[in-house]
Amino acid sequence: MGIEGNRMRQTFIEAYVHLISFLRWIIVCLVILYLCSGIYAVSSNEIGILQRFGKVLNDKIQPGIHFAFPWPIDRVTKVPTRIVNRMVIDDFYSAYSSLNSTSRAFVEMTGLDSYCVTGDNNLVNIICVIQYNISNPFDYIFHVKDTDIMLRSMAANTIIRCLARMPIGDSLTRGKQQISSYIKVELQKRLDDARSGLNLSFIELRDIKPPDRIQNFFSDVVKAGIDRIKMINGAEAYRNEKIPAAKADANRILQEAEGYKRGVVLRAEGDADRFTRLLDQNRGKGDSIRKMIYIETMQEIMKKVEKKRIVVLDKNSKVPARLKLYCPP
């Protein structure tokens, strides 16, 4: 019994040693596997945030292969910063109301579309698409609990504030670009103040229109406004065309009148000067100057007479014989 007992105890000790050695190798392998599980990769469109026991050690881990102690020592959060996200804002009750709220229940019961009120107390439906990406992973992870709810609420509030300052005519026509710019600037400012870590890349105002029930009436109003603008522009173009032409005609008439005036004055002055010289030359000659003027006048009169008759008078006629010489044939 003593020898058999010693053998059994020796066998048990050897088995125990082998078991301990096997367990040691298992533990070593587990430790190696545990450490290897700390190897992680950050893709090209992500930024990693490394935490050790909850404290942030590095919030800007670049793409590539990295190592960190496995859980629960280190924790790595990967944030997709280069992916553009889209959010469609086409209702406003969901941004502020819970699932069991009265406003949501009213919308579901009536089926009415949510709307905004413009600055002149008109109703419009709007569909706005917001494109954004994550610009600050640290703020995105640790300062905002639910990014989608926060972004939707701020966007809806900004849209309502924007349309409340604009009349319906501007919102449906030339004010769309202004609405998009206002929403982008104001919403980005509010997101920065909240340290959301989001950056707006583009705001698309997909549609803005009156409610369907009154769409036809608004279309008539907008068409009338467009026709009014066309008529005003046409009248302005007609005025801009006619006024320069009228000014040109007025200048031409004035210039012609001035020319005519100068011509008449010069002719009158020439005639006066000629008669003065003629008077000086014939002063003291008696009745000859009167006869010459008489003869010239008769010549001018006879040129205007269509039918002429020449009568040969005898010597006893009272008509001067010289008159026959000056009567044209």
C-alpha positions in Angstrom: 0.0 0.0 0.0 2.8 2.4 0.7 4.4 1.9 -2.7 1.1 2.2 -4.5 0.2 5.3 -2.5 3.5 6.9 -3.4 2.9 6.2 -7.1 -0.5 7.6 -7.1 0.6 10.7 -5.3 3.5 11.1 -7.8 1.1 10.7 -10.7 -1.2 13.3 -9.2 1.6 15.7 -8.7 2.8 15.3 -12.3 -0.7 15.8 -13.6 -1.1 18.8 -11.4 2.2 20.3 -12.8 1.1 19.6 -16.3 -2.3 21.3 -15.6 -0.6 24.3 -14.1 1.7 24.5 -17.1 -1.2 24.2 -19.5 -3.2 26.8 -17.7 -0.2 29.1 -17.7 0.0 28.8 -21.5 -3.7 29.4 -21.8 -3.4 32.6 -19.7 -0.5 33.8 -21.7 -2.4 33.2 -24.9 -5.4 35.0 -23.5 -3.3 37.9 -22.4 -1.8 38.1 -25.9 -5.2 37.9 -27.5 -6.4 40.6 -25.1 -3.6 42.9 -26.0 -4.0 42.1 -29.7 -7.6 43.2 -29.4 -6.4 46.7 -28.7 -5.2 47.0 -32.3 -7.8 49.1 -34.2 -8.0 50.9 -37.5 -9.5 54.3 -38.3 -10.8 54.6 -41.9 -10.1 57.5 -44.2 -13.4 59.2 -43.6 -13.2 58.9 -39.7 -11.5 60.6 -36.8 -10.9 58.6 -33.6 -11.3 59.7 -30.0 -9.3 57.8 -27.4 -10.5 57.6 -23.7 -8.7 56.0 -20.8 -10.9 55.3 -17.8 -13.2 58.0 -19.2 -10.6 60.7 -19.7 -10.0 61.9 -23.2 -6.3 61.4 -24.2 -6.6 62.2 -27.9 -9.6 63.5 -29.7 -8.0 63.7 -33.2 -6.7 60.2 -34.1 -6.0 60.3 -37.8 -6.9 57.5 -40.2 -4.6 54.4 -40.0 -3.8 51.5 -37.7 -3.3 52.3 -34.0 -3.0 50.5 -30.6 -4.9 51.1 -27.4 -5.4 49.1 -24.3 -8.5 47.0 -24.6 -11.7 47.5 -22.6 -12.2 48.5 -19.8 -8.9 50.5 -19.8 -9.2 52.4 -23.1 -12.1 53.1 -25.3 -12.0 54.4 -28.9 -14.9 56.1 -30.5 -14.8 56.5 -34.3 -16.6 59.6 -35.7 -17.4 59.8 -39.5 -16.3 63.4 -40.1 -16.0 63.3 -43.9 -19.5 61.9 -44.6 -22.1 64.4 -45.7 -25.4 63.8 -43.9 -28.8 65.1 -45.1 -31.9 66.1 -43.2 -35.2 67.1 -44.7 -37.3 69.7 -42.8 -40.8 69.4 -44.1 -42.8 69.6 -40.8 -42.5 71.5 -37.6 -44.6 69.8 -35.0 -42.3 66.8 -34.8 -39.4 69.1 -33.9 -41.0 70.2 -30.7 -43.7 67.6 -29.9 -43.6 64.2 -28.4 -45.4 61.2 -29.8 -48.4 61.7 -27.6 -48.6 65.5 -27.8 -51.8 67.3 -28.7 -50.3 69.0 -31.7 -49.1 65.7 -33.3 -52.5 64.2 -32.6 -54.3 67.1 -34.3 -52.0 66.7 -37.4 -52.7 63.0 -37.6 -56.4 63.5 -37.2 -56.9 66.3 -39.7 -54.2 65.4 -42.2 -53.3 69.1 -42.6 -49.8 69.9 -43.6 -47.7 71.8 -41.2 -47.0 75.4 -42.3 -45.2 78.6 -41.5 -46.7 82.1 -41.1 -45.1 84.9 -43.2 -44.6 88.5 -42.2 -47.9 89.5 -43.7 -49.9 86.7 -42.0 -50.0 84.3 -44.9 -49.5 80.5 -44.8 -46.8 78.7 -46.7 -45.6 75.1 -46.8 -41.8 74.7 -47.0 -39.4 71.8 -47.7 -35.8 72.5 -46.8 -32.9 70.0 -47.2 -29.9 70.5 -44.9 -26.6 69.0 -45.7 -24.0 68.8 -42.9 -21.0 67.0 -41.6 -19.1 66.6 -38.3 -16.4 69.2 -38.0 -15.5 68.7 -34.3 -15.7 65.1 -33.1 -15.1 66.0 -29.4 -18.0 68.5 -29.3 -20.2 66.1 -31.3 -19.7 63.2 -28.8 -19.5 65.0 -25.4 -21.7 68.2 -25.8 -24.8 67.0 -27.6 -26.9 64.1 -26.4 -29.1 63.7 -29.5 -27.8 65.5 -32.6 -30.7 64.9 -34.9 -33.3 66.2 -32.5 -31.2 69.3 -31.7 -30.5 70.0 -35.4 -34.1 69.6 -36.4 -35.4 71.8 -33.6 -32.9 74.6 -34.4 -33.5 74.3 -38.1 -37.3 74.5 -37.7 -37.0 77.5 -35.4 -34.7 79.3 -37.8 -37.0 78.7 -40.7 -40.0 80.0 -38.8 -38.1 83.1 -37.7 -36.9 83.8 -41.2 -40.3 83.5 -42.9 -41.9 85.6 -40.1 -39.8 88.5 -41.3 -40.7 88.2 -45.1 -43.9 88.9 -47.0 -45.5 86.2 -49.0 -44.6 87.8 -52.4 -40.9 87.8 -51.7 -40.9 84.3 -50.2 -42.5 82.8 -53.3 -40.4 84.7 -55.9 -37.1 86.5 -55.6 -36.6 85.9 -51.8 -35.7 82.2 -52.0 -32.0 82.8 -52.2 -32.2 85.2 -49.3 -34.1 82.6 -47.2 -31.4 79.9 -47.9 -28.6 82.3 -47.0 -30.3 83.4 -43.8 -31.0 79.9 -42.7 -27.4 78.8 -43.3 -25.9 81.7 -41.5 -28.2 81.8 -38.5 -28.4 78.0 -38.0 -24.6 77.7 -38.2 -24.3 80.4 -35.6 -26.7 78.6 -33.2 -24.9 75.3 -33.7 -21.6 76.9 -32.9 -23.0 78.5 -29.8 -24.3 75.1 -28.7 -20.9 73.5 -29.4 -22.6 70.8 -31.5 -19.5 70.1 -33.6 -21.6 70.2 -36.8 -20.8 72.2 -39.9 -23.5 73.1 -42.5 -22.3 72.6 -46.1 -25.4 73.4 -48.1 -29.0 74.5 -47.6 -31.4 73.6 -50.4 -34.8 75.2 -50.4 -36.5 72.5 -52.4 -40.0 73.9 -52.3 -42.0 76.8 -50.8 -45.6 77.2 -51.7 -49.0 78.1 -50.3 -51.3 75.3 -49.0 -52.9 73.2 -51.7 -56.4 74.5 -50.9 -55.5 78.1 -51.9 -52.7 77.4 -54.4 -54.8 78.6 -57.3 -55.6 81.9 -55.7 -51.9 82.5 -54.8 -51.0 81.6 -58.4 -53.4 84.3 -59.7 -52.0 86.8 -57.3 -48.4 86.0 -58.2 -49.2 86.1 -61.9 -50.9 89.5 -61.5 -47.8 90.7 -59.7 -45.6 89.4 -62.5 -47.8 91.0 -65.1 -47.7 94.3 -63.1 -43.9 94.2 -63.1 -43.8 93.4 -66.8 -46.1 96.4 -67.6 -44.1 98.7 -65.4 -40.9 97.5 -67.1 -42.5 98.0 -70.6 -43.7 101.5 -69.7 -40.2 102.3 -68.4 -38.6 101.0 -71.6 -41.1 103.0 -73.7 -40.4 106.1 -71.7 -36.7 105.6 -72.0 -37.1 105.2 -75.7 -39.4 108.1 -76.3 -37.9 110.8 -74.0 -34.4 110.8 -75.7 -36.1 110.8 -79.1 -38.3 113.8 -78.1 -35.3 115.6 -76.7 -33.5 115.0 -79.9 -36.4 116.3 -81.9 -36.7 119.4 -79.6 -33.0 120.1 -80.0 -33.3 119.7 -83.8 -36.3 122.1 -84.0 -34.5 124.6 -81.8 -31.4 124.4 -84.0 -33.5 124.8 -87.1 -35.3 127.8 -85.5 -32.0 129.3 -84.6 -30.7 128.8 -88.1 -33.9 130.2 -89.6 -33.7 133.2 -87.2 -30.1 133.9 -88.1 -30.9 133.6 -91.9 -33.9 136.0 -91.6 -31.9 138.5 -89.6 -29.0 138.3 -92.0 -31.2 138.8 -95.0 -33.0 141.6 -93.4 -29.8 143.3 -92.4 -28.4 142.7 -96.0 -31.6 144.2 -97.5 -31.5 147.2 -95.2 -27.8 147.7 -96.0 -28.5 147.4 -99.7 -31.3 149.9 -99.6 -29.2 152.3 -97.5 -26.4 152.2 -100.0 -28.8 152.5 -102.9 -30.4 155.5 -101.1 -27.0 157.1 -100.6 -26.1 156.5 -104.3 -29.3 158.0 -105.7 -29.8 160.8 -103.2 -30.5 164.0 -105.1 -31.4 162.3 -108.5 -35.0 163.3 -108.2 -37.7 161.0 -109.6 -35.4 158.4 -111.2 -35.1 156.2 -108.1 -38.9 156.0 -107.8 -39.2 154.9 -111.4 -36.5 152.2 -111.0 -38.3 150.8 -108.0 -41.5 150.8 -109.9 -40.0 149.0 -112.8 -38.4 146.3 -110.6 -41.6 145.8 -108.8 -43.5 145.3 -112.0 -41.0 142.8 -113.2 -41.5 140.8 -110.0 -45.2 140.9 -110.4 -45.1 139.9 -114.1 -43.1 136.8 -113.3 -46.0 135.5 -111.3 -48.7 136.2 -113.9 -49.4 133.1 -116.0 -51.1 134.8 -119.0 -49.6 138.0 -120.4 -50.8 140.2 -123.3 -48.6 142.8 -124.9 -50.5 145.8 -126.3 -48.8 148.3 -128.6 -50.1 151.8 -127.9 -49.9 154.8 -130.0 -48.2 158.0 -129.2 -51.3 159.5 -127.6 -51.6 156.8 -124.9 -51.2 157.8 -121.4 -49.1 154.7 -120.5 -45.4 155.4 -120.7 -43.8 153.9 -123.8 -40.9 152.6 -121.7 -43.3 150.1 -120.0 -43.4 148.0 -123.3 -39.8 147.4 -123.1 -40.0 145.8 -119.6 -43.0 143.6 -120.2 -41.8 140.0 -120.7 -43.0 138.1 -123.8 
